[in-house]
Amino acid sequence: MIRVNAERLWSTLEMMAQIGGTPAGGVTRLALSEEDRIARNLLRDWALDAGFTCDVDSMGNMFIRRAGKKPQLAPVMTGSHVDTQPLGGNYDGVYGVLAGLELLRTLNDNNVETERDVVLVNWTNEEGARFAPAMLSSGVWTGQFSEAYAHARADIDGITVGEALESIGYRGEAPARAFPVHACYELHIEQGPILEDEAIDIGLVRAAMGQRWFTLTLDGFAAHAGTTPMHSRRDALTAFAELALKVEEIGYRHAPDGRATIGMAQVTPNSRNVVPSRVVCSVEFRHPAQAALEAMEAALHKVAESLSLRGVLALVERIFDYAPIAFDAECLARSEKAVAELGYSSKPMVSGAGHDACYVSKIAPASMIFIPCVKGVSHNEAERILPEWSEKGANVLLHSVLSAAQES
C-alpha cells in the first residue's frame, strides 16, 4: 500500500508558510494580495515541474491536472485554498492544497496510472476575510453566485475582486463554471479540539453546519456626553451591548450544536465625550439543522425590534446564507476503507466551519477528511499540527482519491 512522502509534504508546508509569515509564527496571506500572488506562483511552479497542467478560470481558481488513461471520464477532484485570515495560521486551507499536491507527486513516484484524471484545485477567497462572502469563487463555480456579483465585491479600500484579480495576473479567460466531477475530497485541519482530545487520527466529515451572516445597523442619536441626561439618551452603543448579550443567549438556547457570534463592530462617532449615534456590527449563526437556523434568525429580529424601547432603530440585513450540507455516503465509504486499511482511528464528524467542499457537494459527490490541530486553535497565529497528523491525513486522502480515480 503506497504512502505519501511525509518529509516532502512537511517541507512544502514550511516553505509556503514563509509567504506572508508573521513574527509570531503565523501568516497573513489575504485573497488576491501580493502574498497570495507569490503563493499561487509557487504552487503553479511546483505543479509544472512535476509535469502537471495548471489552468486558471475567471475567478482565479487554479486547476492542476494529472492526466489519467481516460480523459473523457469525469475527474476526481481534491483541494482547498491558500488564502488566510489576517494573522492566521499556517495550515488552514493550505494543508489541503499541499496534501493534494503531494498526492499527485506520490502517484508519479510510484508510476501509478489512474483511469480518471485527478484535479487539484486552489479556490480563490475561501476565507472571506478580504472580500465577503466566504467561499466566493467556489460559489461562482457551482452556480451559487453570478460572476458579475463576485467581481463587484469590494474590500475595505474599495478594491473589487475583479480589479484584484487583474492586479495579480490571475483573472483567467475561461468562465468559472463547473465541469463534471466524479468525486471530490477536501482535506482540512479540524479547527476544533475534538480529535486531539479523544486521541483520534481522522475525522470523517458527514455533514457541515448551515450558516447565516447578518449586518446590523443600530441608529441612535449623537449627543454631548456631559450635558445630556441619562434618561434623554438614544445611545447606540448601550443598545449594542444589549444586542450582544441577547445574541449570545440565542446561541445557548440552541446548544449544543448552535453557534452565535458577533465578530465585528464599528462605533460612530467613536469619541470619548459623544454619546454614540450608530453601531454597525456583524451577527453570525451556525447550526446543522435548517429549522434551528430559521428560529435563530427569527429571534434576532425580535431582539432588534426590542431595541426601539431604547430609542434606537435596528436594521437587520442578511448578507450570506447557505443550508446545512450532507456529504456523499460513497465518498465517505472510500475514506472509511482507507482508514481501516491504513490502521488509523477515526470518527464521524460534523463541520462547524464552512468549506469549499460544501458548495461542490451541490453539484457533485463530495466529502471531507479532518486531522487534529493542537488545542483546536485555528484562525490564529498559534495554529499548529504535528507532522504525523499531516502524514496520516494525506495518506487517507491519497487512497480515497485513488480508489475513486480507478473506477471506470
Salt bridges, closest charged atoms under 4 A:
GLU34 OE2 - ARG37 NH2 2.50
ASP36 OD2 - ARG40 NE 3.18
ASP45 OD1 - ARG44 NE 3.76
ASP83 OD1 - HIS81 ND1 3.03
ASP92 OD1 - HIS81 NE2 3.62
ASP92 OD1 - HIS188 NE2 3.02
ASP92 OD2 - HIS379 NE2 3.10
GLU102 OE1 - ARG8 NE 2.76
ASP109 OD2 - ARG8 NH2 2.70
GLU115 OE2 - LYS69 NZ 2.84
GLU115 OE1 - LYS70 NZ 3.13
ASP117 OD2 - ARG65 NH1 2.91
GLU126 OE1 - HIS81 NE2 3.05
GLU127 OE2 - HIS81 NE2 3.90
GLU127 OE1 - HIS379 NE2 3.28
ASP155 OD2 - ARG130 NE 2.87
GLU166 OE2 - ARG171 NH1 3.73
GLU198 OE1 - LYS347 NZ 3.08
ASP201 OD1 - LYS392 NZ 3.08
ASP219 OD1 - ARG278 NE 2.63
GLU242 OE2 - LYS246 NZ 3.74
GLU242 OE1 - ARG310 NE 2.62
GLU284 OE2 - ARG286 NE 2.46
GLU294 OE2 - ARG212 NH2 2.88
GLU297 OE1 - ARG212 NH1 2.42
GLU297 OE2 - HIS301 NE2 3.79
GLU297 OE1 - ARG318 NH2 2.94
ASP321 OD1 - ARG212 NE 3.27
ASP321 OD2 - ARG318 NH1 3.08
GLU330 OE2 - ARG334 NH2 3.44
GLU341 OE2 - LYS337 NZ 2.64
GLU407 OE1 - HIS182 NE2 2.70
GLU407 OE2 - ARG334 NE 3.04
